[in-house]
Structure formats: structure tokens, C-alpha cells
Amino acid sequence: MAIKPTDGSTDVLRHRPPVRPMEDRGPQPPPDQVAPPWRLLLQIGGENRTTLGVSIEKRMLVGREDSRLGQIPEIDFGPFDGAASGVSREHAVITDEDGALYLEDLESTNGTRINGFQLTPARLYRLRDGDELEFGRLRVVVRFVRPSR
């Protein structure tokens, strides 16, 4: 039985075993560069995955909607049980720099991981096609796709 906080916080999720920080992966070959009209497909969840298509923008906030502030992130995991999974309202940001996508944790409460490695907040990590991301406990596989014409 999962324990759910009554005040909307996600402090309960902080009790995770320590993980080692992700090392710098260095440059990536050109096939993982994205350019218009490329899109991201985010496969959310485990066996019964939901797929969310996202147009690539220069900066994409990842989190969940905060109706009190009128803030809606470009990638909103609220509808995918984001609060219960430990996704912060302003969890991370994905940026497009010269055709490469980078993920940065915004000092989220429950952390961000790429392929199981914990990210250091306020540092950019290059995304690659097929990376498995974790925002808190929400698992997302990233795919770079070109829309069919």
C-alpha cells in the first residue's frame, strides 16, 4: 500500500537508495541531432505505455501544471499520475542547442535520471534517441522521430 501525503507534497518519495551520479557522456555522433520537423515521442510508463508527441522548441519545461500560478509546462506529466510519481511542478527543462537536445534537472524534489544514473542539478546532459528518463518515479523513453508527410 502506497503512502500518499495529504498536503500535496512528495517528500515521502525521497526515501530512495543512493544512486551514483551520471558521468559526462561526451559528444554524440550527428544521427542524434534533431532539426525541424523532428519531434519527440515520449513513451510514458511501464508495460502499458502511453505515447505523447512533442514538437521540439528551444526550451521545454518538464513538470506538472500548477493551476494556482496559471503555469502549464510544455511537457505536463500531471495527467500521467505525475504528482503521485514524484514529478515536481518545475522538474526539469529540455533545451535545443544547435540541433542537440539537453536535459537539466531544476533541483527537483525527487531527482531526474538518465538510464538509471542520477543527474546533478543545474547541469546539462545530452539526450540520445532511446534514453530512458526518470522524473521522480515516472519512467519515460525518449524517441526522436520525423513526422510522416
Buried (B, 14 or more C-beta within 10 A) or exposed (E): EEEEEEEEEBEEBEEEEEEEEBEEBEEBEEEBBBEEEBBBBBBBBEEEEEEBEBEBEEEBBBBBBEEEEEBEBBBBBBEBBBBBBBBBBBBBBBBBEEEBBBBBBBEBBBBBBBEEBBBEEEEBBBBBBEBEBBBBBBBBBBBBEEEEE
